[in-house]
């Protein structure tokens, strides 16, 4: 295949332009290698999971969850009683009145289900907000540890197959997180008022 002189010149120019950024990137990589990469390793998920704050958050969430279960258990009992009354009255009520009571009962069930969904969503949001505070604080702590150790690269333990134990800062991060953030208050967002 033969190229015209113009096409050959364009091809050479294109190859030259592609070659320079690659050469520049190789140079940057060599500089980074010459400067040295200092690595730290942390088991981020373990630190979050085992932190005193996370355990406290879970305890608070469990209390809220139990409270919601108790509340909705009472609502469920009330609805069962209404359903039983409705079943007993079916034979004695006129059809239109029974149908109206049945619709009212079904509306109450729908409202209770919606209320349960809103409560679950509020609880999930509160949990996520509290855990975000733990994770954010942990990131700051890891950054501080990295500066102290002159580490310019921090890797997650989950991505490491084999490494020197001295690179692992998990225990240090956990200790500092427990000192700096011993507890986080779980705040349930306000739920919309029923109309």
Secondary structure by P-SEA (a helix, b strand, c coil): ccccaaaaaaaaaaaaaaaaaaaaaaaaaaaaaaabbbbbbbaaaaaaaacaaaaaaaaaaaaaaaaaaaaaaaaaaaaaaaaaaaaaacccccaaaaaaaaaaaaaaaaaaaaaaaaaaaaaaaaaaaaaaaaaaaaaaaaaaaaaaacccbbbbccccccccccccaaaaaaaaaaaaccbbbbbcccccccc
